[in-house]
Each structure stands twice: as C-alpha cells, then as structure tokens.
Amino acid sequence: MVATENSGARGRRRSFDVDEAVETAMRLFHARGYDAVGVAELGAELGIKPPSFYAAFGSKAGLFERALRRYAAGEANIFARAQAEGGSMAEVIEQTLLLAARLYPKRDGVAGCLVLDGARNSADPEAAALAETMRKAGVAAIRDFIAAEAPDRADALADFVAITMKGMSAAARDGMGEEALTVVARMAGRAFRRELAAEG
C-alpha cells in the first residue's frame, strides 16, 4: 500500500510505502520501547508530517498495533514454525524455545521479543492492552496445542512455556547471547518433558 503527502509550495505529492513505514516503526518500537518513540520522531523517520501520519495510522497506538501484527506474523512466529517442523508435542515445545534462543539475542540494535517487551511498563494503557492481547493469544495457542494431549495440565504447562519465553526475552535484552539462551531452552525442554510425564 502506498500513501501520498503534499510536499509543499509546488503542490507535488510524495508517496510513502505504508508497509515499509510499519517495518521501520516496528524496528524503532523493538529497539527502544513504545513510550520512548514519539510521533514526531516516527514522522521524521517515515518522511511524513503529522497529518499524513494520523491519516495513515490513526494514532501512534494504531501504528504500534500494525507493527505488533507484522512482527508476530514474521520471523517471530516461532511456535507456528516449530509446529511446521513436526515432531511430538514435547519436541515442538522445545523447538519453540530453541527458536526463541536464536531470535531474542541482540542484533541490528534490537533484542528480546517486541510482543513481550515492546510496551513493558508503558504509560499508555492502549499500547499495553494491545501487547497483552497478542501475548495472551500466543499463550492460548500453546495451551490449545498442549490440551490435545494433556488437557488437565494444559494451563500450567502453557504458563511454564510462556514464563520461560518471557524470561529469555528479558535476559536477551540484558545482554545474554544465543549460546547461553540455548542452554536455558534445552533445560526448559527437559523440564517440560518431566512435567508432562508426571501425574497432575
């Protein structure tokens, strides 16, 4: 999708690619967090003025929502990627954690998970709610997957996976690298297997 903006006195209109704008905003929100990125900075980075910004996205939170969706549908969709690789339930869960260990370490100025940390401690309740809604949807997908085999333990096991991923994201933002996170992922995978085998 391409939007246009009047460029000034001569009345020319400059186009900007909305998809590219969402990608740029996603990187900014991921690197610095929602609250640290202002509308003026976003407009400058995207090459548009406030009227065009609001016409295209409605609000900063509207752009954040689109950035979250883009992030979750791309490389960060690690649970779906793990499912596509196949294997037992425990293998899929461990592979999800191993993919997180590869995704979360700092690269290109960003670290951790945008969904888990992008609006962490945000003063904007709308942004926080958007991230929380997406986080809960991710946990629900894991819970439903586990429930097919272990319905009575699905809530607790899904919470274990979600908490592990949140901790890995926070650790990556604090500088933990892929090697250390991979060790954590494998340990968590073994713990998941033990809990799955245990009686409720």
Long-range contacts (C-beta under 8 A, 24 or more apart in sequence): 3-48, 3-52, 3-55, 3-56, 5-48, 5-49, 5-52, 14-47, 16-46, 16-47, 16-48, 16-52, 18-56, 21-46, 21-48, 21-56, 21-63, 22-63, 22-66, 22-67, 22-70, 23-70, 25-63, 25-64, 25-66, 25-67, 26-67, 26-70, 26-71, 26-114, 27-108, 27-109, 27-110, 29-64, 29-67, 29-114, 29-118, 30-71, 30-110, 30-112, 30-114, 30-118, 31-109, 31-110, 33-117, 33-118, 33-119, 33-120, 33-122, 34-60, 34-64, 34-118, 34-119, 34-122, 34-124, 34-127, 34-131, 35-119, 35-121, 35-122, 35-123, 35-124, 35-127, 59-126, 60-124, 60-127, 61-124, 61-126, 61-127, 61-130, 64-118, 64-119, 64-127, 64-130, 65-130, 67-114, 67-118, 68-114, 68-115, 68-118, 68-130, 68-131, 68-134, 69-134, 71-114, 71-115, 72-115, 72-134, 72-138, 75-103, 76-103, 76-113, 76-114, 76-115, 78-103, 79-138, 79-141, 79-142, 79-145, 83-145, 89-145, 89-146, 89-148, 89-149, 89-150, 89-196, 90-189, 90-192, 90-193, 90-196, 92-145, 93-142, 93-146, 93-161, 93-189, 93-192, 94-185, 94-186, 94-188, 94-189, 94-192, 94-193, 96-142, 96-161, 96-165, 97-161, 97-164, 97-165, 97-168, 97-184, 97-185, 97-186, 97-188, 97-189, 98-182, 98-185, 98-186, 98-189, 100-165, 100-168, 100-169, 100-181, 100-185, 101-168, 101-178, 101-181, 101-182, 101-184, 101-185, 102-178, 102-182, 104-168, 104-169, 104-171, 104-172, 104-181, 105-172, 105-176, 105-177, 105-178, 105-181, 106-172, 106-173, 106-175, 111-172, 111-173, 111-175, 112-169, 112-170, 112-172, 112-173, 113-165, 113-166, 113-169, 116-165, 116-166, 116-169, 116-170, 117-169, 117-170, 117-173, 135-162, 138-162, 150-196, 152-200, 153-195, 153-196, 153-200, 156-195, 157-192, 157-195, 157-196, 160-188, 160-191, 160-192, 160-195, 161-188, 161-192, 164-188
